[in-house]
Amino acid sequence: MTERDGARELLRRVLDEGTWTSWDVPPAPPPEGGGEGAAGAAYARELAAARERSGCDEAVLTGEGLLRGRRVAFVVSEFRFLAGSIGLATADRIVSAVERATAERLPLLAAPSSGGTRMQEGTAAFVQMARITAAVMAHRAAGLPYLVHLRHPTTGGVFASWGSLGHVTSAEPGALIGFLGPRVYEGMYGEPFPPGVQVAENLAAQGLVDAVVGVDDLPAVAADALDVLCGERLAGRAPGSASGSAPGSASDEPEAVAPDALPSAWDSIVRSRAAERPGVRELLRYGASRVTPLSGTGEGEAEPGLLLALARFGAVPCVLVGQDRRGQRAGHPLGPAGLRVARRGMRLAAELRLPLVTVVDTPGAVLSAEAEEGGLAGEIARCLADLVTSPAPTLCLLLGEGAGGAALALLPADRVLAARHAWLSPLPPEGASVIVHRTPDRAAEMAAAQGVRSADLLRDGVADALVDERPDAAREPEAFCRRAAAAVERALAALPGPDRAARTGRFRPRV
C-alpha cells in the first residue's frame, strides 16, 4: 500500500486555502516514575525521534479552518508520530479541542489514523479513550455534528471509541480498519487474520461505514453532509422550489376530487406495482439536493430495502428514511435490519434537531424464519415507539405500496402526504382475501372494502394531502418526483414543530 497523507497534508487538501488555525499548545511532559508504563530515558528518546520524523509535537493536530466556507473544528492524527498512538498528552489535546468545538458550537471533523493506545504509557493511557468518548458524546448531546473520516490504518482503542461515534463516517479507500491489528493477531494466534475483512470497502458493505471516500472528494462530501446536519434553512427560497424546480400542484390543504375522478382501489394497487414507477431514489434524484446516502445501522447490518440519507428539499434540511422499491423488488424484502437502519435515522434526526421524512413504499416485510428470529415484530414496535415519541418534526410520504406492519412502522407523523395511487392496508389485498375468503382471487373486492386507497385515507384523516399523478407517476417520473418534493418542502416548512398528539390522533375513528 502506498504511503498515505500525513496530518498537515490532509488539512491542506481538505480545507479552504490559508484558513487553518492551530489550537495546539505544547504537550505536557510524559509521566515519570518507576512503575509499569512509566516513561524512562528510552521513551524520551522515542518521543524526540517521533518529533523529528513527523515534524509534529504530538500524534494529533487540532484546530479550525474553513471547509467550503464553513467554520469547522478538526482533530487529525499523525501516524508518523509513534503510529498515531494515544498517550496522556494526546488525550488532553483531543479532549481540549472537542470541548472547545462544543463551547464555540462548531461542527467537528475527526480524521484518525492510529494503532490505538500508546503502550509506553500503559493503562493510564488506555483509559483515556473513555475521557475522549465522554467529550465527543457531550458534543453530540449539544446537537452539534460529529463527522469521522477513518484513515489507513485505524485500529485498537481509537477505532473502538472516538473513531466509531460519528453521525456520518467515511473511510479512505483500501484503508486497514479494525479492532485488533493483524500483526498483533498473527503474533498471538500464530496465523494471519482472514484477508479482506478489515478493509474500508468491506466495512462499508457491512453497514459499519457510510462511504469510502478519497481525500480529494472528502471536502465536497463533508460539506454536503454539514449543509444538512448543521440544520440551517436557506434564505430567499420560496417553498415549493425544491432543487430549482417549479412549484408543484400539491397543496397543504386536502385536494378536492370529483367522485368520478377517483381511481378504484385495485387500479391504484396495480399502478403502484408497476416496475417503471418512481421510488425514493428517483424522489431524491429529481427533487432533492445535498444528498448524502448513509449505509446501514453503523453496527454491522446493511439493508438494501431501506434507504437512509441526509438531504435538502428546497430550503429545508432533513434526515430521510425511505423504503426502496428497487431493493425490495430485487430480492431484498424489508427485514429487521432495515427497520434498525430506519431507527438509526430517527435517532439522528432527534439528536441534531432535524426534520425527519419517512417514505412508505413496500409490498410488505419479509416472511422467513430468520426474520422471526431476528425480531421483526419487535423492530416494528420500536419504530412505532420511536416515531410517536420523537422530539423531531416528522413528515410521512406514502409514495406507493403500503402493505402491512412494514408500512405502519414508518407512518405516524406530524403531517402525512399521499401520492394519488398510494395505498395502505394491513396485508397485501391477496393476503386479506385468503384470510376472509380462503382464496386470493377476491383481492380487488377486499381492497375496495378495506378503504385502502389514498382518497379513503384523506377522507378518514389518515392522510392530510394528496400529491397528484397525471395520470400515473410511472408515465411522468421526473415531473411527479418534483411535484412530490415540492409538496414535502412546503409541508416541512409549515410544520411549527413536533406535534405528538397529531401523530396518533389522526387514527381515531371519525364519527
BAGULO-282353 format. One line per 5 residues: number of its first residue (from 0); their letters; for each residue y negated, z negated, x of C-alpha. Coordinates in steps of 0.001 Angstrom, whole numbers, plus 500000, padded with zeros to 6 digits. Each point is the difference from the previous one (the first is absolute). Layout:
BAGULO-282353
NUM = a = Y Z X ~ ...
***
This chain:
BAGULO-282353
0 = mterd = 500000 500000 500000 ~ 496555 500887 501349 ~ 497519 497265 500872 ~ 497948 498927 497001 ~ 496283 499316 499732
5 = garel = 498709 496675 501222 ~ 497709 497840 497879 ~ 496724 501496 501204 ~ 501234 503579 499635 ~ 501185 499292 496462
10 = lrrvl = 496594 498581 499072 ~ 498265 502982 501544 ~ 502076 502427 497957 ~ 499791 498102 496709 ~ 496433 498680 499809
15 = degtw = 496763 501881 499546 ~ 498640 500764 503452 ~ 498012 497234 501652 ~ 500464 497424 497228 ~ 502478 497558 501584
20 = tswdv = 498720 496432 500471 ~ 502290 497453 501636 ~ 500365 496508 498570 ~ 502000 498732 502949 ~ 499087 497062 502184
25 = ppapp = 501798 499174 503268 ~ 503402 498477 499224 ~ 500733 496350 500630 ~ 502114 499337 503096 ~ 503758 499831 499442
30 = peggg = 501631 496646 499261 ~ 500831 497873 503016 ~ 502538 497314 500627 ~ 503581 499621 501042 ~ 501878 500362 496695
35 = egaag = 501947 502986 498736 ~ 497832 503020 499398 ~ 497181 498656 502141 ~ 498049 502496 502058 ~ 500395 499743 503695
40 = aayar = 498930 501955 502984 ~ 502370 502842 499152 ~ 498571 500324 496492 ~ 496469 499934 501338 ~ 500896 502899 502294
45 = elaaa = 501522 501892 497037 ~ 496790 499559 498019 ~ 497889 501238 502888 ~ 502242 503026 500432 ~ 499864 500726 496258
50 = rersg = 496201 499922 500060 ~ 499955 502383 502941 ~ 502559 502377 498492 ~ 498556 500157 496472 ~ 496303 499560 500611
55 = cdeav = 500011 497363 497235 ~ 499712 496226 500231 ~ 502622 499366 497278 ~ 502662 501769 497966 ~ 497696 500764 497061
60 = ltgeg = 496507 501375 499553 ~ 498005 498937 496945 ~ 496702 501100 498574 ~ 498416 502345 497507 ~ 498916 503600 499674
65 = llrgr = 499326 502724 497493 ~ 502906 501934 498514 ~ 498613 503109 498284 ~ 496783 498056 499524 ~ 501613 496800 498682
70 = rvafv = 499727 496729 501924 ~ 503523 498809 500827 ~ 501437 497176 502116 ~ 502819 500742 502458 ~ 502785 498156 501806
75 = vsefr = 501708 502365 502456 ~ 502835 499157 502391 ~ 500062 501070 503645 ~ 503668 500437 500903 ~ 499273 500355 503720
80 = flags = 498936 496350 500009 ~ 503349 498184 500217 ~ 501543 502277 497354 ~ 497357 499041 497460 ~ 501549 496546 499737
85 = iglat = 498358 497180 498078 ~ 499067 496854 501900 ~ 497669 497175 499039 ~ 496856 501805 501125 ~ 501112 503198 498268
90 = adriv = 500578 498132 496758 ~ 496610 498294 500254 ~ 498354 503401 500355 ~ 501871 501501 497038 ~ 499366 497041 497696
95 = saver = 496319 499922 500935 ~ 499646 503717 499229 ~ 501825 499762 496671 ~ 497901 497011 498938 ~ 496784 501776 500986
100 = ataer = 501035 503101 498057 ~ 500644 497779 496983 ~ 496680 498178 500321 ~ 498097 503292 500308 ~ 502108 501584 497211
105 = lplla = 501183 502879 502130 ~ 503211 501960 499505 ~ 502363 499404 502900 ~ 502152 502542 501803 ~ 502710 498694 502320
110 = apssg = 501764 502280 502482 ~ 502747 497941 501667 ~ 502128 501151 502898 ~ 501910 497038 501310 ~ 503276 498570 501124
115 = gtrmq = 499239 496786 498102 ~ 499630 496477 501341 ~ 498951 499474 503615 ~ 503106 498454 501523 ~ 498046 498394 502847
120 = egtaa = 498324 497692 497454 ~ 503117 499342 497951 ~ 500011 498138 496700 ~ 496281 499196 500059 ~ 499317 503729 499905
125 = fvqma = 502816 500718 497540 ~ 498524 497819 497253 ~ 496644 501796 500234 ~ 501434 502697 497742 ~ 499692 497513 497131
130 = ritaa = 496310 499436 500841 ~ 499318 503726 500066 ~ 501862 500499 496732 ~ 497929 497275 498327 ~ 496771 501678 501096
135 = vmahr = 501160 503402 498727 ~ 501025 498557 496630 ~ 496622 498246 499657 ~ 498381 503388 500632 ~ 502155 501573 497293
140 = aaglp = 499359 497090 497620 ~ 496281 500746 500332 ~ 500710 503407 498444 ~ 499469 501879 503274 ~ 502126 502959 501157
145 = ylvhl = 502410 499609 502898 ~ 501385 503225 501470 ~ 502711 500114 502672 ~ 500839 502864 502347 ~ 503234 499257 501878
150 = rhptt = 500088 501528 503492 ~ 502757 500530 502533 ~ 501575 497531 500459 ~ 499477 497187 497474 ~ 502769 497421 499974
155 = ggvfa = 500766 496314 499756 ~ 497650 497418 498575 ~ 497081 502402 499718 ~ 501945 502300 497689 ~ 501326 496920 498184
160 = swgsl = 496504 498648 499305 ~ 496662 501799 500050 ~ 501641 503397 500536 ~ 501711 499861 496584 ~ 497226 498701 497752
165 = ghvts = 497865 503086 499432 ~ 498850 501160 496603 ~ 500682 503434 501491 ~ 502220 500475 503058 ~ 500255 503131 502122
170 = aepga = 501938 500596 503189 ~ 499691 502208 503057 ~ 502416 502961 500059 ~ 503211 499135 501813 ~ 498932 496404 500576
175 = ligfl = 502630 497349 500698 ~ 499500 497356 497329 ~ 502412 497159 499367 ~ 500582 496283 500002 ~ 502334 499752 502995
180 = gprvy = 499225 502212 502971 ~ 502893 502346 500882 ~ 500090 498809 503627 ~ 500392 496395 498845 ~ 502684 501012 497493
185 = egmyg = 502018 501855 502618 ~ 499664 497153 502468 ~ 501174 497441 497456 ~ 502769 501977 498299 ~ 501153 502367 502710
190 = epfpp = 499470 503195 498009 ~ 497055 502208 499101 ~ 498160 499498 496753 ~ 500920 502734 497466 ~ 497754 503000 500661
195 = gvqva = 497444 501257 497494 ~ 499524 496677 498205 ~ 496954 498508 501720 ~ 497954 503182 499768 ~ 496804 500500 498024
200 = enlaa = 501362 502893 497978 ~ 503067 498041 498902 ~ 497895 497006 498995 ~ 497843 502287 497862 ~ 503107 501410 498310
205 = qglvd = 501192 496464 499276 ~ 496733 498919 498349 ~ 498912 497706 502843 ~ 497124 502203 501191 ~ 497695 501998 497744
210 = avvgv = 499462 502984 502280 ~ 500560 501340 503508 ~ 496562 500952 501294 ~ 498899 501426 503331 ~ 496926 498549 501655
215 = ddlpa = 497876 503074 499313 ~ 500765 499727 496280 ~ 499524 496236 499880 ~ 496200 500008 499441 ~ 500254 502185 496894
220 = vaada = 503013 498145 498589 ~ 498434 496575 500571 ~ 496624 501112 498654 ~ 501546 501360 496793 ~ 501948 496774 499470
225 = ldvlc = 496946 497826 500622 ~ 497907 502136 497680 ~ 502295 498789 497211 ~ 500960 496539 501257 ~ 496403 498899 500546
230 = gerla = 499482 500601 496298 ~ 496520 501500 499943 ~ 499245 502230 497049 ~ 498216 503163 501041 ~ 496414 500273 498825
235 = grapg = 498507 503024 498328 ~ 503181 501180 498287 ~ 500258 500609 496296 ~ 503208 498679 498469 ~ 502358 502854 499303
240 = sasgs = 499196 501934 503194 ~ 503184 499136 501828 ~ 500503 501972 503212 ~ 497094 502235 499163 ~ 501573 501277 496800
245 = apgsa = 498125 500487 496791 ~ 500288 497177 497464 ~ 503080 500320 497827 ~ 500172 499704 496255 ~ 501816 496676 499842
250 = sdepe = 497796 497381 498427 ~ 499797 496260 500346 ~ 500368 500005 496229 ~ 503248 501028 498279 ~ 499972 503687 499174
255 = avapd = 499958 500980 496361 ~ 502909 502360 499467 ~ 500672 502020 496883 ~ 503460 499173 498597 ~ 501128 503629 500099
260 = alpsa = 499106 500137 503723 ~ 502305 497148 500980 ~ 503180 501032 501817 ~ 503283 498639 498791 ~ 501601 497239 502035
265 = wdsiv = 502840 502264 501092 ~ 497598 502791 500984 ~ 498177 497574 502296 ~ 503259 498729 501482 ~ 501185 503524 500789
270 = rsraa = 496639 500909 501544 ~ 499901 496790 502066 ~ 503326 500905 501592 ~ 498979 503472 501180 ~ 500564 500479 503717
275 = erpgv = 496537 501571 500353 ~ 498177 497026 498491 ~ 497580 498366 502486 ~ 500692 496443 501076 ~ 498292 497288 501969
280 = rellr = 499972 502042 503224 ~ 498098 502811 498303 ~ 497651 497459 498416 ~ 499085 498759 503473 ~ 499848 503485 501503
285 = ygasr = 497645 501458 497402 ~ 498155 496951 498740 ~ 499621 497391 502745 ~ 498539 499666 503477 ~ 500523 497740 503038
290 = vtpls = 503709 499851 499170 ~ 502025 497808 502360 ~ 503723 499909 499101 ~ 501762 496712 500748 ~ 503713 499917 500719
295 = gtgeg = 502410 497563 498456 ~ 499837 496270 499554 ~ 499087 499221 503608 ~ 503161 497898 499955 ~ 502653 502605 500719
300 = eaepg = 500303 501853 496689 ~ 498763 503493 499171 ~ 500130 501713 496611 ~ 499418 503747 499513 ~ 499658 499506 496247
305 = lllal = 496884 497823 500305 ~ 496751 501032 501676 ~ 497548 497418 501356 ~ 496616 501103 501301 ~ 496393 499096 500578
310 = arfga = 497642 502475 498392 ~ 496621 500662 498472 ~ 499478 501476 496579 ~ 496483 501294 500348 ~ 497836 497028 500905
315 = vpcvl = 502645 497346 499319 ~ 502516 498733 502611 ~ 503385 498752 498837 ~ 503595 499218 500840 ~ 502312 502407 498203
320 = vgqdr = 503625 499295 499065 ~ 501629 503037 498448 ~ 503467 501040 498916 ~ 500680 503285 501773 ~ 501793 502491 497753
325 = rgqra = 500828 502196 503000 ~ 501817 497213 501835 ~ 501829 498802 496900 ~ 501132 503512 499035 ~ 501209 500629 503568
330 = ghplg = 502676 497350 499750 ~ 498007 496805 500487 ~ 499671 498334 496586 ~ 497872 496898 500014 ~ 501826 496883 501164
335 = paglr = 499231 496433 501047 ~ 498522 501110 503335 ~ 497501 502238 498202 ~ 498801 497102 497900 ~ 499629 497878 503130
340 = varrg = 497836 502792 501456 ~ 497933 499851 496806 ~ 499584 496254 500389 ~ 498735 500516 503536 ~ 497245 502147 498498
345 = mrlaa = 499211 497347 497400 ~ 499650 497348 502716 ~ 497806 502285 502084 ~ 497621 500638 497095 ~ 499826 496308 499150
350 = elrlp = 499357 498898 503570 ~ 497273 502542 500717 ~ 498421 499824 496529 ~ 500637 503696 499386 ~ 500726 501668 496662
355 = lvtvv = 503664 500779 499444 ~ 501096 503276 498405 ~ 503599 500301 498809 ~ 501488 503371 499062 ~ 502988 500079 497660
360 = dtpga = 502219 503076 500231 ~ 503703 499155 500006 ~ 503183 501125 498229 ~ 501225 496430 500440 ~ 501262 497613 502616
365 = vlsae = 503162 500667 501962 ~ 503229 498873 498365 ~ 502421 498799 502669 ~ 501877 497009 501298 ~ 497706 499934 503033
370 = aeegg = 496908 499785 497784 ~ 501501 497146 498012 ~ 500932 498112 503147 ~ 496601 500811 501508 ~ 498224 498190 497179
375 = lagei = 498615 502877 497918 ~ 499354 497905 496886 ~ 498361 497255 502018 ~ 497711 502473 501763 ~ 498894 501451 496647
380 = arcla = 499186 496464 498864 ~ 498103 499221 503184 ~ 497999 503249 499740 ~ 499022 499045 496461 ~ 499080 496489 501109
385 = dlvts = 497910 501277 502918 ~ 498154 502482 497795 ~ 499172 497695 497104 ~ 498696 497303 502389 ~ 498312 502234 502584
390 = paptl = 496431 499037 500955 ~ 499262 503692 500638 ~ 498628 502389 497374 ~ 502897 502168 498830 ~ 500407 503414 498418
395 = clllg = 503196 501759 498930 ~ 500367 503750 499621 ~ 503002 501137 497941 ~ 500416 503350 501669 ~ 503298 501284 498622
400 = egagg = 503387 498458 499304 ~ 500040 496298 499163 ~ 503593 498904 499556 ~ 501194 496430 500021 ~ 499275 496963 502097
405 = aalal = 498894 502022 503004 ~ 497089 501347 497929 ~ 499195 496624 498453 ~ 499833 498431 503472 ~ 496764 501892 500773
410 = lpadr = 498463 500020 496503 ~ 497961 496808 499357 ~ 496409 500721 501021 ~ 496407 499380 499027 ~ 499740 503646 498959
415 = vlaar = 502756 502506 499162 ~ 499574 503783 500011 ~ 502678 502412 498820 ~ 500458 503709 500563 ~ 500403 502011 496779
420 = hawls = 503747 500500 500562 ~ 500730 496620 501572 ~ 502333 497663 498129 ~ 501410 496482 500164 ~ 503404 498893 498746
425 = plppe = 502434 497112 500576 ~ 502616 502567 501072 ~ 500132 503760 500426 ~ 500323 501258 496410 ~ 503546 501205 500689
430 = gasvi = 500965 496428 500897 ~ 498299 498602 496916 ~ 501932 502544 497899 ~ 503281 498890 501552 ~ 499259 496370 499109
435 = vhrtp = 498999 500696 496403 ~ 502057 503092 499106 ~ 502829 499946 502569 ~ 498934 503455 501212 ~ 497160 501358 502170
440 = draae = 499547 502950 497649 ~ 497431 498256 497802 ~ 497566 499315 502828 ~ 497126 501923 498389 ~ 500411 498035 496786
445 = maaaq = 500007 496706 501911 ~ 496888 500930 501960 ~ 498106 500729 496797 ~ 501137 496744 498405 ~ 499150 497806 502992
450 = gvrsa = 496332 500995 500318 ~ 500247 501014 503643 ~ 497369 502752 500248 ~ 496499 499497 501408 ~ 498364 500381 496588
455 = dllrd = 502135 497118 498722 ~ 499096 497888 503024 ~ 496336 500711 499365 ~ 500324 499115 496307 ~ 501803 496746 500784
460 = gvada = 497566 498905 502707 ~ 502493 500262 502860 ~ 497821 502751 501503 ~ 496194 500071 499981 ~ 499317 503704 500528
465 = lvder = 501719 503356 500407 ~ 499697 502554 502786 ~ 500269 503422 498439 ~ 502504 502684 501013 ~ 499001 503584 499242
470 = pdaar = 502595 500486 498692 ~ 502299 498663 502678 ~ 499373 498469 503436 ~ 502745 502205 501464 ~ 497912 503074 499165
475 = epeaf = 496735 498647 501440 ~ 501033 497531 502740 ~ 496800 499960 502033 ~ 497637 499914 497030 ~ 502067 497292 498304
480 = crraa = 500133 497834 503136 ~ 496239 500276 500484 ~ 499503 499068 496339 ~ 502334 497016 500369 ~ 498318 498885 503231
485 = aaver = 496586 500171 498347 ~ 501311 497862 497143 ~ 501411 497486 502482 ~ 496681 499808 501841 ~ 498019 499494 496800
490 = alaal = 502376 497343 498742 ~ 499987 498128 503318 ~ 496216 500131 500228 ~ 499736 498569 496481 ~ 502327 497065 500635
495 = pgpdr = 497865 496840 500178 ~ 502777 498155 501812 ~ 503490 498696 499324 ~ 500728 499508 496296 ~ 503319 498198 499865
500 = aartg = 499804 499534 496229 ~ 499771 503767 499505 ~ 503075 500635 502114 ~ 502366 498450 497478 ~ 497746 499756 496952
505 = rfrpr = 500317 503733 499521 ~ 503710 499507 499248 ~ 499473 497720 496982 ~ 501111 501699 496775 ~ 497134 501392 497955
510 = v = 499948 498933 496370
***
